[in-house]
Amino acid sequence: MTDCGGDAKLEVKQASKEFKESENVAEKYSAMTGTKNSDMNMNVGELSAAFTAVPTHKSMKKQIQFANQEEKQEFSKFPTKTGRRSLSRSISQSSTDSYSSAASYTDSSDDETSPREKSQVNSKGSSDFCVKNIKQAEFGRREIEIAEQDMSALISLRKRAQGEKPLAGAKVVGCTHITAQTAVLIETLVALGAQCRWTACNIYSTQNEVAAALAESGVSVFAWKGESEDDFWWCIDRCVNVEGWQANMILDDGGDLTHWVYKKYPSVFKKVRGIVEESVTGVHRLYQLSKAGKLCVPAMNVNDSVTKQKFDNLYCCRESILDGLKRTTDVMFGGKQVVVCGYGEVGKGCCSALKALGAIVCVTEIDPICALQACMDGFKVVKLNEVVRQMDMVITCTGNKNVVTREHLDRMKNGCIVCNMGHSNTEIDVASLRTPELTWERVRSQVDHVIWPDGKRVILLAEGRLLNLSCSTVPSFVLSITATTQALALIELYNAPEGRYKQDVYLLPKKMDEYVASLHLPNFDAHLTELSDEQAKYMGLNKNGPFKPNYYRY
């Protein structure tokens, strides 16, 4: 009985405590709404009605009574509906001790001053760079360190070759996406002996904090997220046109850097030993120059190397297409009608991902072989003008121009999402949308509503530029494969004896492709089988490779 009495006392004590807490809640509620404590004696329905009557956030600020001026100032820090900054931007800047990497994708900086108008120096006193904010370097360094953890093959190459310094004397000017993954490549080139000057190949893909980290480490980088077209070409010019420094290697992604050098500084090619090009757009330009007899240096086509096509183009896009669409539109894929224009490696990756989440996917193609592949993979091959009225999403992956025209855009249904997964911004005819009868409404970073006179809205992402790198991030591991290929291509062209490569466009040697792949196998604890002498003789192969002829299709 004594124990029971003790338990009863504890229960009474606990009940008393809970009652006092409920009184505190009641007092807080009454202070906020102006009701008396006696009014709190009501049933659940009345209580619910009372809470429903609480003023919404729109008028709350006027009615809440503050105990002192400090409370009022603290409350005023929260953003209102009419405030210019979004809630995520306020949160990311609420502390000087932390920094959200999402700032790269949400335009988090309040400083609207153009980096071109700023005077910035790094800790070593150098001002030979132009980035959004050099003070973000510490956060960019953390991003790079995260990327390094999943790019072990590139780090392995760095460790193996940094003693030999195969790029000693190389002066590399680069134009690529400036992300944490690219930074690992750039710092690998520096470790291998190269001097680097770098700019961005896309006005939306630069991670500002990463650019700051590169500038702090001594790389002359000229890039920031949200450049204008004028800024874009100015940055390229600052990389090329510098007193006392002459590039002898070009690493390009899209061909804009190569184009600018040909247009403005053709004499630079007298010292350039080679060009390494990553994208289908840039490679196309190189082949055009070669055909016209205007290519005056050897060029390496990395885009069509096996390690780029079968990994970066396929696996990277398979994962990042969903990431980019989710971050920008919060779209549900299940049951959505989607048309993917182009069934190359990029298109294959996009279709695979969308289908896996329940989207109903169809494909447009000009190539009968790719079209047959799409059919065999279970996708209906159509013409865009036949299905555009029914589509919830239109995604371009061709590398061509005017794949989606104004006529297509006019016929799209309300709420259709339009985006591009190809490198260039030419696939969607965005220029045709900049007319007086159409209204552009910015929804969030890289998301625009284009509104027709009848009220129809089309959701355009990244203004038709590359979706995944403009609106999201890409997997570090798969980019390690491409970056390693680029590094080896630079080493090969820079160290090639005179006469090995003529003024033409070349594919990476098969042996080098296999070497890149082999560097990445330890991540999976994968063990290759070795040919016996008898097996090697029977197949007519070297035991150490290459294991496939150049014409082999993986």
For each residue, the residues with C-beta under 8 A, 3 or more apart:
1: 4 5
2: 5 6
3: 6 7
4: 1 7 8
5: 1 2 8 9
6: 2 3 9 10
7: 3 4 10 11
8: 4 5 11 12
9: 5 6 12 13
10: 6 7 13 14
11: 7 8 14 15
12: 8 9 15 16
13: 9 10 16 17
14: 10 11 17 18
15: 11 12 18 19
16: 12 13 19 20
17: 13 14 20 21
18: 14 15 21 22
19: 15 16 22 23
20: 16 17 23 24
21: 17 18 24 25
22: 18 19 25 26
23: 19 20 26 27 37
24: 20 21 27 28
25: 21 22 28 29
26: 22 23 29 30 37 40
27: 23 24 30 31 37
28: 24 25 31 32
29: 25 26 32 33 35 40
30: 26 27 33 34 35 36 37 39 40
31: 27 28 65
32: 28 29 54 64
33: 29 30 50 53 54
34: 30
35: 29 30 39 40 50
36: 30 39 40
37: 23 26 27 30 40
38: 41
39: 30 35 36 42
40: 26 29 30 35 36 37
41: 38
42: 39 46 47 50
43: 46 47
44: 47 48
45: 48 49
46: 42 43 49 50
47: 42 43 44 50 51
48: 44 45 51 52
49: 45 46 52 53
50: 33 35 42 46 47 53 54
51: 47 48 54
52: 48 49
53: 33 49 50
54: 32 33 50 51
55: 58 59 60 63
56: 59 60
57: 60 61 81
58: 55 81
59: 55 56 62 63
60: 55 56 57 63 64
61: 57 64 75 80
62: 59
63: 55 59 60
64: 32 60 61 75
65: 31
66: 69 71 72 75
67: 71
68: 71 72
69: 66 72 73
70: 73 74
71: 66 67 68 74 75
72: 66 68 69 75 76
73: 69 70 76 77
74: 70 71 77
75: 61 64 66 71 72 78
76: 72 73
77: 73 74 90
78: 75 90
79: 83 85 86 87 90
80: 61 83
81: 57 58
82:
83: 79 80
84:
85: 79 89 90 110
86: 79 89 90 106 444
87: 79 90 91
88: 91 92 102 106 108
89: 85 86 92 93 106 107 108 110
90: 77 78 79 85 86 87 93 94
91: 87 88 94 100
92: 88 89 99 100 102 103 106 108
93: 89 90 108 110
94: 90 91
95: 98
96:
97:
98: 95
99: 92 103 136 139 209
100: 91 92 103 108
101: 104 139 143 207 209
102: 88 92 105 106 108
103: 92 99 100 106 108 109 208 209
104: 101 206 207 208 209 210 225
105: 102 327 445 446 471 472 473
106: 86 88 89 92 102 103 444 445
107: 89 225 226 445
108: 88 89 92 93 100 102 103
109: 103 112 132 133 208
110: 85 89 93
111: 132 133
112: 109
113: 117 118
114: 117 118 231
115: 118 120 130 131 132 224
116: 130 231 234
117: 113 114
118: 113 114 115 130
119: 127
120: 115 127 129 130 131 133 134
121: 125 126 127 134
122: 125 126 127 129 134 137 215 216 218
123: 216
124: 218
125: 121 122
126: 121 122 129 218
127: 119 120 121 122
128: 220 242
129: 120 122 126 134 214 215 219 220 221 222
130: 115 116 118 120 221 222 223 224 235 238
131: 115 120 134 208 211 212 215 221 222 223 224
132: 109 111 115 136 208 211 212 224 225
133: 109 111 120 136 208 212
134: 120 121 122 129 131 137 212 215 216
135: 212
136: 99 132 133 139 140 208 209 212 213
137: 122 134 140 141 209 212 213 215 216
138: 141 142 213
139: 99 101 136 142 143 209 212 213
140: 136 137 143 144 180 183 207 208 209 210 211 212 213 214 216
141: 137 138 144 145 213 216
142: 138 139 145 146
143: 101 139 140 146 147 180 183 207 209 210 213
144: 140 141 147 148 180 183 184 187 210 213
145: 141 142 148 149
146: 142 143 149 150 180 476
147: 143 144 150 151 179 180 181 183 184 476
148: 144 145 151 152 155 184
149: 145 146 152 476
150: 146 147 475 476 477 480
151: 147 148 154 155 181 184 476 477 479 480 483
152: 148 149 155 156 480 520 522 523
153: 156 157 480 481 484 516 519 520 523
154: 151 157 158 184 185 188 480 483 484 487
155: 148 151 152 158 159 184 188
156: 152 153 159 160 519
157: 153 154 160 161 188 484 487 488 519
158: 154 155 161 162 187 188 191 192
159: 155 156 162
160: 156 157
161: 157 158 164 165 166 192 491
162: 158 159 165 191 192
163:
164: 161
165: 161 162 168 192 193
166: 161 192 193 491 494 495
167: 170 172 189 192 193 194 490 491 494
168: 165 192 193 194
169: 193 248
170: 167 189 193 194 195 248 249 490 494
171: 194 195 197 245 246 247 248 249
172: 167 189 194 195 196 197 247 249 250 251 490
173: 196 197 198 239 240 247 249 250 251 257
174: 186 196 197 198 199 239 250 251 252 257
175: 198 199 200 201 236 239 251 252 253 254 256 257
176: 182 198 200 201 251 252 253 278
177: 182 200 201 202 205 206 253 469
178: 182 183 198 199 200 205 206 207 210 211 214 221 223
179: 147 182 183 205 206 207 210 469 473 474 479
180: 140 143 144 146 147 183 184 207 210 476
181: 147 151 184 185 474 476 479 480 483
182: 176 177 178 179 185 186 210 479 483
183: 140 143 144 147 178 179 180 186 187 210 213 214
184: 144 147 148 151 154 155 180 181 187 188 476 480 483
185: 154 181 182 188 189 483 486 487
186: 174 182 183 189 190 196 198 214 219
187: 144 158 183 184 190 191 214 217 219
188: 154 155 157 158 184 185 191 192 483 487
189: 167 170 172 185 186 192 194 196 487 490
190: 186 187 193 194 195 196 217 218 219
191: 158 162 187 188
192: 158 161 162 165 166 167 168 188 189 487 491
193: 165 166 167 168 169 170 190
194: 167 168 170 171 172 189 190 249 490
195: 170 171 172 190 245
196: 172 173 174 186 189 190 219 220
197: 171 172 173 174 219 220 221 222 239 240 242 245 247
198: 173 174 175 176 178 186 214 219 220 221 222 223 239
199: 174 175 178 221 222 223 235 236 238 239 257
200: 175 176 177 178 203 205 206 223 224 227 232 235
201: 175 176 177 205 252 253 254 256 257
202: 177 205 206 254 465 466 469 470
203: 200 206 225 226 227 228 229 231 232 465
204: 225 226 446 462 463 465 466 469 470 471
205: 177 178 179 200 201 202 225 466 469 470
206: 104 177 178 179 200 202 203 210 211 223 224 225 227
207: 101 104 140 143 178 179 180 210 211 225
208: 103 104 109 131 132 133 136 140 211 212 224 225
209: 99 101 103 104 136 137 139 140 143 212 213
210: 104 140 143 144 178 179 180 182 183 206 207 213 214
211: 131 132 140 178 206 207 208 214 215 221 223 224
212: 131 132 133 134 135 136 137 139 140 208 209 215 216
213: 136 137 138 139 140 141 143 144 183 209 210 216 217
214: 129 140 178 183 186 187 198 210 211 217 219 221
215: 122 129 131 134 137 211 212 219 220 221
216: 122 123 134 137 140 141 212 213
217: 187 190 213 214
218: 122 124 126 190
219: 129 186 187 190 196 197 198 214 215
220: 128 129 196 197 198 215 239 242
221: 129 130 131 178 197 198 199 211 214 215
222: 129 130 131 197 198 199 234 235 236 238 239
223: 130 131 178 198 199 200 206 211 227 235
224: 115 130 131 132 200 206 208 211 227 231
225: 104 107 132 203 204 205 206 207 208
226: 107 203 204
227: 200 203 206 223 224 231 232 235
228: 203 231 232
229: 203 232 233
230: 233 234
231: 114 116 203 224 227 228 234 235
232: 200 203 227 228 229 235 236 256
233: 229 230 236 237 260
234: 116 222 230 231 237 238
235: 130 199 200 222 223 227 231 232 238 239
236: 175 199 222 232 233 239 240 256 257 260
237: 233 234 240 241 260 264
238: 130 199 222 234 235 241 242
239: 173 174 175 197 198 199 220 222 235 236 242 257
240: 173 197 236 237 247 257 260 261 264 265 268
241: 237 238 264 265
242: 128 197 220 238 239 245
243:
244:
245: 171 195 197 242
246: 171 268 271
247: 171 172 173 197 240 250 268 271 272
248: 169 170 171 271 272 273 494
249: 170 171 172 173 194 272 273 274 275 276 490 493 494
250: 172 173 174 247 257 258 261 272 274 275 276
251: 172 173 174 175 176 275 276 278 486 490
252: 174 175 176 201 255 256 257 258 275 276 277 278 282
253: 175 176 177 201 277 278 279 282 423
254: 175 201 202 278 279 281 282 423 424
255: 252 258 259 277 279 281 282 283 284 285 286
256: 175 201 232 236 252 259 260 282
257: 173 174 175 199 201 236 239 240 250 252 260 261
258: 250 252 255 261 262 275 277 282 285 286
259: 255 256 262 263 285
260: 233 236 237 240 256 257 263 264 265
261: 240 250 257 258 264 265 266 268 269
262: 258 259 266 269 289 294
263: 259 260 266
264: 237 240 241 260 261
265: 240 241 260 261 268
266: 261 262 263 269
267: 270
268: 240 246 247 261 265 271 272
269: 261 262 266 272 296 297
270: 267
271: 246 247 248 268
272: 247 248 249 250 268 269 275 297
273: 248 249 297 298 493 494 496
274: 249 250 297 298 299 300 490 493 494 496 501
275: 249 250 251 252 258 272 286 297 298 299 300 493
276: 249 250 251 252 299 300 302 486 489 490 493
277: 252 253 255 258 282 283 286 299 300 301 302 303
278: 176 251 252 253 254 282 302 303 308 482 486
279: 253 254 255 282 283 303 399 423 424
280: 283 284 303 399 422 423
281: 254 255 284 285 399 422 423 424
282: 252 253 254 255 256 258 277 278 279 285 286 303 423
283: 255 277 279 280 286 287 301 303 304 505
284: 255 280 281 287 288 399
285: 255 258 259 281 282 288 289
286: 255 258 275 277 282 283 289 290 295 299 301 505
287: 283 284 290 291 505
288: 284 285 291 292
289: 262 285 286 292 294 295
290: 286 287 293 294 295 299 503 504 505
291: 287 288
292: 288 289
293: 290
294: 262 289 290
295: 286 289 290 299 503 504 505
296: 269 503
297: 269 272 273 274 275 503
298: 273 274 275 493 496 501 502 503 504 506
299: 274 275 276 277 286 290 295 504 505 506
300: 274 275 276 277 489 492 493 505 506 507 508
301: 277 283 286 304 305 505 506 507 508
302: 276 277 278 305 308 482 485 486 489 508
303: 277 278 279 280 282 283 308 309
304: 283 301 308 309 507
305: 301 302 308 309 485 507 508 513
306: 309 310 510 513 517 554
307: 310 311 312 481 482 484 485 508 513 516 517
308: 278 302 303 304 305 311 312 313 481 482 485
309: 303 304 305 306 312 313 314 345
310: 306 307 313 314 345 554
311: 307 308 314 315 316 478 481 482
312: 307 308 309 315 316 478 479 481 482
313: 308 309 310 316 317 344 345 346 349
314: 309 310 311 317 318 345 346 348 349
315: 311 312 318 319 349 475 478
316: 311 312 313 319 320 349 468 474 475 478 479
317: 313 314 320 321 345 346 349 350 353 397 421 468
318: 314 315 321 348 349 350 352 353
319: 315 316 322 323 349 353 474 475 478
320: 316 317 323 324 467 468 469 472 473 474 475
321: 317 318 324 325 349 350 353 354 395 421 467 468
322: 319 325 326 333 353 354 357
323: 319 320 326 327 468 472 473
324: 320 321 327 328 419 461 467 468 470 471 472
325: 321 322 328 329 331 333 393 417 419 461 467
326: 322 323 329 330 331
327: 105 323 324 471 472
328: 324 325 444 446 447 461 471 472
329: 325 326 417 447 459 461
330: 326
331: 325 326 336 393 417
332: 335 336
333: 322 325 336 338 354 357 358 359
334: 357 358 359
335: 332 358 359 360
336: 331 332 333 358 359 360 392 393
337: 359 360 362 387 390 391 392 393
338: 333 354 359 360 361 362 391 392 393 394 395
339: 361 362 363 364 382 384 387 388 391 393 394 395
340: 343 347 350 351 354 361 362 363 364 395 397
341: 347 363 364 384 394 395 396 397 398 403 404 427
342: 346 347 363 364 365 370 396 397 398 399 400 403 422
343: 340 347 348 351 363 365 367 370 371 373 374 379 397
344: 313 347 348 370 397 398 399
345: 309 310 313 314 317 348 349
346: 313 314 317 342 349 350 397 421 422
347: 340 341 342 343 344 350 351 363 370 397 398 421
348: 314 318 343 344 345 351 352 373 377
349: 313 314 315 316 317 318 319 321 345 346 352 353
350: 317 318 321 340 346 347 353 354 395 397 421
351: 340 343 347 348 354 355 361 363 374 377 379
352: 318 348 349 355 356
353: 317 318 319 321 322 349 350 356 357
354: 321 322 333 338 340 350 351 357 359 361
355: 351 352 358 359 361 378 379
356: 352 353
357: 322 333 334 353 354
358: 333 334 335 336 355
359: 333 334 335 336 337 338 354 355 393
360: 335 336 337 338
361: 338 339 340 351 354 355 379
362: 337 338 339 340 379 380 381 382 387
363: 339 340 341 342 343 347 351 371 374 379 380 381 382
364: 339 340 341 342 381 382 383 384
365: 342 343 368 370 371 374 381
366:
367: 343 370 371
368: 365 371 372
369: 372 373
370: 342 343 344 347 365 367 373 374
371: 343 363 365 367 368 374 375 381
372: 368 369 375 376
373: 343 348 369 370 376 377
374: 343 351 363 365 370 371 377 379 381
375: 371 372 378 379 380 381
376: 372 373
377: 348 351 373 374
378: 355 375
379: 343 351 355 361 362 363 374 375
380: 362 363 375
381: 362 363 364 365 371 374 375
382: 339 362 363 364 386 387
383: 364 386 387
384: 339 341 364 387 388 394 403 404 408
385: 388 407 408 411
386: 382 383
387: 337 339 362 382 383 384 390 391
388: 339 384 385 391 394 408 411 412
389: 411 412 413
390: 337 387 413
391: 337 338 339 387 388 394 412 413 416
392: 336 337 338 413 415 416 417
393: 325 331 336 337 338 339 359 416 417 418 419
394: 338 339 341 384 388 391 404 408 412 416 417 418 419
395: 321 338 339 340 341 350 419 420 421 467
396: 341 342 403 404 419 420 421 422 427 428
397: 317 340 341 342 343 344 346 347 350 420 421 422
398: 341 342 344 347 403 422 427
399: 279 280 281 284 342 344 422 423 424 427
400: 342 403 422 426 427
401: 424 426 427
402: 405 426 427 429
403: 341 342 384 396 398 400 427 428
404: 341 384 394 396 408 409 418 427 428 429
405: 402 408 409 429 432
406: 409 410 429 432 433
407: 385 410 411
408: 384 385 388 394 404 405 411 412
409: 404 405 406 412 418 429 432 433 450 458
410: 406 407 452
411: 385 388 389 407 408
412: 388 389 391 394 408 409 416 418 456 458
413: 389 390 391 392 416 456
414: 455 456 457
415: 392 457 458 459
416: 391 392 393 394 412 413 458 459
417: 325 329 331 392 393 394 459 461
418: 393 394 404 409 412 428 458 459 460 461 464
419: 324 325 393 394 395 396 460 461 462 464 467
420: 395 396 397 425 427 428 461 462 464 465 466 467
421: 317 321 346 347 350 395 396 397 466 467 468
422: 280 281 342 346 396 397 398 399 400 427 466
423: 253 254 279 280 281 282 399 466
424: 254 279 281 399 401 427
425: 420 428 430 463 464 465 466
426: 400 401 402
427: 341 396 398 399 400 401 402 403 404 420 422 424 464
428: 396 403 404 418 420 425 460 464
429: 402 404 405 406 409 432 433
430: 425 433 434 460 463 464
431: 434
432: 405 406 409 429 435
433: 406 409 429 430 438 440 450 460
434: 430 431 438 440
435: 432 438
436:
437: 452 453
438: 433 434 435 450 451 452 453
439: 449 450 451
440: 433 434 448 449 450 451
441: 448 449 450 451
442: 447 448
443: 447 448 449 459
444: 86 106 328 447
445: 105 106 107 471
446: 105 204 328 461 462 463 470 471
447: 328 329 442 443 444 459 460 461
448: 440 441 442 443 459 460 461 463
449: 439 440 441 443 457 458 459 460
450: 409 433 438 439 440 441 457 458 460
451: 438 439 440 441 455 456 457
452: 410 437 438 455 456 457 458
453: 437 438
454:
455: 414 451 452
456: 412 413 414 451 452
457: 414 415 449 450 451 452
458: 409 412 415 416 418 449 450 452
459: 329 415 416 417 418 443 447 448 449
460: 418 419 428 430 433 447 448 449 450 463 464
461: 324 325 328 329 417 418 419 420 446 447 448 467 470 471
462: 204 419 420 446 465 466 467 470 471
463: 204 425 430 446 448 460
464: 418 419 420 425 427 428 430 460
465: 202 203 204 420 425 462 470
466: 202 204 205 420 421 422 423 425 462 469 470
467: 320 321 324 325 395 419 420 421 461 462 470 471 472
468: 316 317 320 321 323 324 421 471 472 473 474
469: 177 179 202 204 205 320 466 472 474
470: 202 204 205 324 446 461 462 465 466 467
471: 105 204 324 327 328 445 446 461 462 467 468
472: 105 320 323 324 327 328 467 468 469
473: 105 179 320 323 468
474: 179 181 316 319 320 468 469 478 479
475: 150 315 316 319 320 478 479
476: 146 147 149 150 151 180 181 184 479 480
477: 150 151 480 481 520 523
478: 311 312 315 316 319 474 475 481 482
479: 151 179 181 182 312 316 474 475 476 482 483
480: 150 151 152 153 154 181 184 476 477 483 484 520
481: 153 307 308 311 312 477 478 484 485 516 517 520
482: 278 302 307 308 311 312 478 479 485 486
483: 151 154 181 182 184 185 188 479 480 486 487
484: 153 154 157 307 480 481 487 488 516 519 520
485: 302 305 307 308 481 482 488 489 508 512 513 516
486: 185 251 276 278 302 482 483 489 490
487: 154 157 185 188 189 192 483 484 490 491
488: 157 484 485 491 492 508 512 515 516
489: 276 300 302 485 486 492 493 508 512
490: 167 170 172 189 194 249 251 274 276 486 487 493 494
491: 161 166 167 192 487 488 494 495
492: 300 488 489 495 496 508 509 512
493: 249 273 274 275 276 298 300 489 490 496 501
494: 166 167 170 248 249 273 274 490 491
495: 166 491 492
496: 273 274 298 492 493 500 501
497: 500
498:
499: 502
500: 496 497
501: 274 298 493 496 504 506
502: 298 499
503: 290 295 296 297 298
504: 290 295 298 299 501
505: 283 286 287 290 295 299 300 301
506: 298 299 300 301 501
507: 300 301 304 305 550
508: 300 301 302 305 307 485 488 489 492 512 513
509: 492 512 513 546
510: 306 513 514 545 546 548 549 550
511: 514 515 545 546
512: 485 488 489 492 508 509 515 516
513: 305 306 307 485 508 509 510 516 517
514: 510 511 517 518 545 546 547
515: 488 511 512 518 519
516: 153 307 481 484 485 488 512 513 519 520
517: 306 307 481 513 514 520 521
518: 514 515 521 528
519: 153 156 157 484 515 516 522
520: 152 153 477 480 481 484 516 517 523 524
521: 517 518 524 526 528
522: 152 519 525 526
523: 152 153 477 520
524: 520 521
525: 522
526: 521 522
527:
528: 518 521
529:
530: 543
531: 535 536 539 541 543
532: 535 536
533: 536 537 543
534: 537 538
535: 531 532 538 539
536: 531 532 533 539 541 542 543
537: 533 534 540
538: 534 535
539: 531 535 536
540: 537
541: 531 536 545 546 547
542: 536 545 546
543: 530 531 533 536
544:
545: 510 511 514 541 542
546: 509 510 511 514 541 542 549
547: 514 541
548: 510 552 554
549: 510 546 552
550: 507 510
551:
552: 548 549
553:
554: 306 310 548
